[in-house]
Amino acid sequence: MATHGIGVRSEVGRLRTVMLHRPGPELSRLTPRNNDALLFDGIPWVERAQAEHDGFAGALRSRGVEVLYLSELLAQALALPDARAQVIEQTASDLRLGDILRGWLTEWLGALEPDRLARVLMAGLRNDEVEAPGLVTALLAAHDFLIDPLPNLLFTRDSSVWVGDRVMITSLAMQARRRETQLTELIYQFHPRFTGVERIHGWQREHLEGGDVLALCDGVLAVGVGERTTPAGAERLAHTVFGLGLAHTVLAVPIDQDRATMHLDTICTMVDVDAILMYPNVAHRLSAYPVRPGANGRLWIGPREHFLDVAAAAMGIERLRLIDTGLDPVTAEREQWDDGNNTLCVAPKVAIAYERNEVTNARLGEAGIEVVPIAGSELGSGRGGPRCMSCPISRDPL
Ligand SMILES: NC(=[NH2+])NCCC[C@H](N)C(=O)O
């Protein structure tokens, strides 16, 4: 495909193409013993999670959005020998494997059909699912993983993010998610649909996750700095986008180092060209450092100020309207936890949101935002809403 029309310059421009991941066998790997390490707060009912996800994809399609599935792009990319060789080498390089198992796995993976290989890369591989030789497999328990599963692939937001017409491969902070970006990098590198698209950042760089990056408008990015994106990740982002002329301002937004606020998009998302939905319990204290290109390739860093003020100034608008999600702090806290603030715009003033967050959604309605509700009781157990579960690839310019 020609790269014409590809790219993202806002959070709200009409959404044309999005990448999702329909949850699959990787979710069946979750147990009460590993769910914390794998960043899920419960054990989802897989079939229901899939049905909910189909509802999400259906809502997008009904609004004219083209839905691409990560698993399909991956399997298609894996038809190419170079792509297979690259990912097999990366997967087998895990030091826990040791040489014997590494050699065996390299050969075993190399013999798989693209679909099956994609499935193993996503769902992982248990010791008792193969008969591999060596002391390592003998000493590991039957249910130990030789290749770890990736249940958080569901959250396609985090492992790549489009900035203008380039795609940034992120670098995930949590051990359980690191390998995800090998897969997204592979898709963008090898899938014919993305031929000619320039990749930036890279999965081995400073930590930076897509859930922390918000395109407030063309030329202005906000980046949350907290549990996932490090200060160095934010600095690298600023240098990179300024160097390529993709933005004139980056707002570095310190957020609490907490699971509840793991990404900037768990506390706020844009719902219109000049409106932002925000968790009220932080709205009054959210601040940001404006960062711009400085002299001699350095960064100019302005004073830390209230987020809404710095954002409006950078965006060149008088005011960034705040929609806050309920005055009662307990209700607000409950709905924030269930990703009430994590909405996905399919167009200005039209946001997909989890139906369960009734108070938040009512506020949105009162503020003139059309809410497209989706079910998420099972999907939500991974702590992510419609924005987390989507990677926009193409939005119309505003
Ligand atoms: N953009 C987001 N808010 N993503 C949510 C990711 C949730 C996932 N379980 C994690 O902990 O990484």
The ligand as an SDF file (V2000), in Angstrom:
LIG
                    3D

 12 11  0  0  0  0  0  0  0  0999 V2000
   -2.3820    2.3090   27.4820 N   0  0  0  0  0  0  0  0  0  0  0  0
   -2.7550    1.6510   28.5320 C   0  0  0  0  0  0  0  0  0  0  0  0
   -3.3050    2.2730   29.5380 N   0  0  0  0  0  0  0  0  0  0  0  0
   -2.5350    0.3470   28.5770 N   0  0  0  0  0  0  0  0  0  0  0  0
   -2.9560   -0.5230   29.6230 C   0  0  0  0  0  0  0  0  0  0  0  0
   -2.0600   -1.7120   29.7180 C   0  0  0  0  0  0  0  0  0  0  0  0
   -2.4880   -2.7190   30.7370 C   0  0  0  0  0  0  0  0  0  0  0  0
   -1.5240   -3.8430   30.9180 C   0  0  0  0  0  0  0  0  0  0  0  0
   -2.0710   -4.8830   31.7180 N   0  0  0  0  0  0  0  0  0  0  0  0
   -0.2280   -3.3670   31.5430 C   0  0  0  0  0  0  0  0  0  0  0  0
   -0.1400   -3.3880   32.7360 O   0  0  0  0  0  0  0  0  0  0  0  0
    0.6920   -3.0090   30.8880 O   0  0  0  0  0  0  0  0  0  0  0  0
  1  2  1  0
  2  3  2  0
  2  4  1  0
  4  5  1  0
  5  6  1  0
  6  7  1  0
  7  8  1  0
  8  9  1  0
  8 10  1  0
 10 11  2  0
 10 12  1  0
M  CHG  1   3   1
M  END
$$$$
